[in-house]
Amino acid sequence: MAYFAYRVNRPVDVYYTIGWVIVVLALLVLGNGIISRQFDKRLPWLKFGKRRLFAHLLLGITYSLIIINVAYILFKLIFTKEPPTSGQMIVTNAYGLVMFIPAFCVYFSLHFLGHWQKSELETEKFKKETLKSQFDNLKNHLDPHFLFNNLNILSALIDKDKEESKLFLDKFADVYRSLLKTKDEDLISVQDELEFINAYIYLLKTRFEENVIFNISVEKDALFKMIPPLTVQLLMENAIKHNIISEKRPLIVDVTSDGQSIKVCNSLNERPTDQTEVPGSGLDNIRNRYAYFSDELITVNKTEQEFCVTIPMIEVETI
């Protein structure tokens, strides 16, 4: 383009200029595409973001300037038989900086934006899959001690009271039937959760008798809203696990609801902390499960007498 600035009166020079521009653009697109693919292999955006940004930008601009100059020299020698002068090279690079380098920067910006969005989507997908995996594990969860203790109770009841042992076994079966029923469910209605909880409470009452007291008061409107399976059960399980239960100080668990949430509160008579157990892991599990479905937060309120967890209910539109 630059050498035509000295002989603009020749129409053929316009065609040479257009040809030079087309060749440079084609080589820039082709070469920068190859550079991008090589960088994707060696310095992926997700892992080497900052290093990739500067290395790719520097190499891309360097490559672009080399192509601009080499293409100009070749066009000059092939079509004019005259070597380029220093003045023509300066003008060529000036045109390159004005026309091609901004074009490369736009290309690079779009390429960077595309990969950044892809990385964000992959990160978000990974988080969702991780939460889904945790959620699936939790759905299959029931404290092994719960199974062991209830088998012992059943064994004792068989010798003591066959009718009671039969009822206990029916409730025991209801608990595990509910587990199988919700195994492939991401959300269940509050009503289904409470049906499961009723069977679960029966087993706990058989074990602890009057040393545990459950009060459940849930509004009818709340029954058809949704929560992840075993959410209330896990809170009850944590209350049993972390508190000393005795005749003098029975454990009291209250389950209530308003229009938007379910609140599970238990009286406090805390056991000594188990050093091998991660504090708050049960609540973290519940938070992770909710994070998969909703941005609403689970709130925890602890006083000297009571520990309360408020769980948002999820409304699902039906057709």
N, C-alpha and C positions, 0 to 999 in steps of 0.2 A: 504493500500500500504506500509505503513511504517514498519509493523511488518514482511513483507516478505523480507525486506532488510537484515534481520538477517539470513534468511534461503533460499537463492536464489537457492539452489541446489534442492529444491522440485518443480517439475513441476506443482503440484496442486496449489501451491501458485500463479502462474501466473494467473490461472483462477479466484482465489479469488480476485486478484488485479483488473482484468478486470471487474469482477462483481461489485466490490466496486466503480470503476470509473463510470460504467454505472448507478448504483443506485444514486450516488451523482449527476451526470449530470441531470438525470431525475428529481430528487427532486429540484435541483436548477432551472431548467426551469419551473417546475410546481409552485414552491413556489414564484419565482420572477414574474411569470405571475399573480398570485393572488395579490401580493403586488402592481404590476403596476395597476391592475384594481381598487383596493381600493384607491390608490393615485389619479387615474383619477376621482373618485367620490368626494374625500375629498379635494384634492389639485390639481386641473387641471392646466396643464402647462400654459395656456393662462392667468390665473388670478394670480397664485402663482409660477411663474417661478423659482425665486431664491430659495425660501423656498423648493419647490418641488425638485430641483436639489440636495441640500445637504441632505434633509431628506431621499429621495429615495436612494441616494448613500450610506449613512450611514446604513440604515436599510438593504439594499441589501447585503452589505459586511458582516454585523453582522449575518444575516440569513445564508449566505454562509459558514461562519466559523463554525456556530453551526451545520449545516448539515454535513459538512466535519468531525467534531469530533464525533458527535453522530453516524453517519454511520460507522465510523471506530471502535468505541467501540462495537457496535452491531455485526459487522462482526468478530471482534476479539473474543468476548464471544461465539458466535454461532458456529464458525468453528474451534476454537482452544481450547476452554474451559479455556483460560488463560486471566486474566485481563491485559490491556495494561500497560506498564511501562511509566514512565515520559519521558524517552528518546524516546520511540516510538511515544508518543503524540507530542513531539517537532518535530520529523521528519515528522509526518503526517501533522502538520500545515505548516511546511516548504513546503512540496509537494503541499498542498492546496494553499498557497500563490503563488507558482510558476506556478501551472497549472490552478486551478479553478478560483482564483480571477481575473487574466487577462481575462479569458473567460467570467466571469461575467461583467467585465468592457467593453469588446467588445459588449456584449449583451445590457448593459445599454446605451452605446453610440449610438448603432443603434436604440434602443427604443427612446432615447432622440431626435435623429435626425429625426426619423419618426414623432414624435409628434410636433417637432418644425416646420417641413415642413407643417404638417397638420394645425397647428395654423396660419402659414403665409398664407396658402391658404384660410383659413376661414376669416382671417382679410382682405385679398385682396377681397374676395367675398363680405364681408360686405361693404367694401368701394365702390365696384362697384354697389352693390344693392342700397346703399345710394345715390350715384350719379345718378343712373338710376331713382330713385324715385324723386329726385330733378329735373332731366331732364324732366320726365313726367309731373310734376307740372308746369314747365316752358312752356312746349308745350301747355298747356291748359290756359296759362296766357294771359290776355290782360287787361290793366289798367281799373278798373271799372269806373274811371272818363272819360275815353275815350268813353265808351258806353253811359254814362249819357250825356256828352256834345254833342255827335253826335245825340242822340235822340232829344235833345232840338233844335239843328240846323235843323233837319228834320221837326220837328213840325213847326218851323218858316217858312221854305221853302214851306211847303204845302199851306199855306195861301198866300205866296208871289209869287211863281213861280212854277206851277205844273210840267212843263217840267224839270226844274232844280231839283225839289224835286224827280222826278222819276229817273233821272240820279244819284243823290246822293244816293238814296235807292239802286240802282243797284250796285254802288261801295261799299256801306255798306254791301250788301249781299256778294259781292266778297271777302271782308275781312274775314267774318265769314265762307264762303265756303272754303277758303284757310286754315283756322284754323281746320275745320273738316277734310279736305283732308290730312293735315300733322299730325293729331292727333296721328296716329299710326306709324309715320315715325321717325326714329332716325336721318337720314340725308336727305337733299333734295338738288337738284342742285341749283347753284347760280341763274340760269335762273328762276326757280320756285319762289325763294325768291324775286327776283326783280319784278316778276309779282304781287306778293302779295303786295310788297312795292309800286308799282304804284297806286293800289287802295287805300292803306293806305295814301299815299301822297295826293291823290285827296280829301280825307276827311279832312286832315289837312289844305290844301289850302282853302277849303271852309270855314273852321272855322277862320283861321288867315289871309286869303287873301294874300296880298303882303308882309305881315310881316314875312313870312317864305319863304325862297328860297332854293330849292333843286337842286343840280347839280349831275347827275349820269353819270359816264363815266367808263364803265366796258368793258374790252377787251373780244372779242368773245371767245378766248381760255378759259377764266375763267368761262363762262356760264355753262359748263358741269362738273365743279368741284363741290365738295359738302361742305355744312356747316350745322350745326344744324338748324332746323326751328326757325324762329323769331329772329335770332341773330342780323341782321341789324335793324329789327323793334325795338328791345329792345334798341339799341343804339340811334335810332331816338327818341324813347319815352323818354329816359333819357335826351336827349338834350332839348326837349320841357319842361320836368318837372323841370329841374335845371336852366333854364335861363329865364330872363325877356325878353319878346318879345314885341316890340313896333314898331311904324312906323319909328321913328328916328333911332332905332337900330334893324333892322330885324335880325332874326336868319338865318344864312346861314349854310346849311349842304351839305358837299361834300362827295360823295361815289366814290372812284376810286379803280383800281386794277392794280396789276402787275402779273407776272406769278405765284406767290406763295401765294399771300394774297390779302385781301380786306381791304381798309383803309377808315374809317368813321371819318370825321372831322367836328366839328361844331364851329362856332364863340362863344366867351364867353361874357356873360353879366349876371353873376351868381346871382341867387336869394339868399336871406339870408338863412343860413343853418337851416333846420328844425331839432330841437333837438330830436324829436321823431323818426327820420329816421336814420337808420344805414348807415354811410358813406361808399360808394363803394360797397354796397350790389348788385347793378345791375351788376357791373363788376365781382364781385365774382361769381355770378350766371353763367355768361358767361364762366368764367374760369373753373368752375366745369363741365359745359357741355362739354367743349373741353377736359378736363382731362379724360373723359369717352372714348374718341376716339383717342386721340393723345397726344404725349409728347411735342409737339411744344407749345411754350409759346405765349400768347397774350400780346402785348406790348402797353403801354399807354404813351403818350407824351403830357404834358400840359404846355402851355406857357401863357403869360398874355392875348394873343389875341385868342388862339385856343386850343381846346381839341381834341386829335386824338387817335383813337384806331385801331390797326392793327390786323386783324383776319386772321390766317393761313387758307388757303383752304385745303380740304382733298381730295386726289385722291383715288378713289375706282376702283379697277380692275374689269372689266366686262368680262364675257366669251362670 
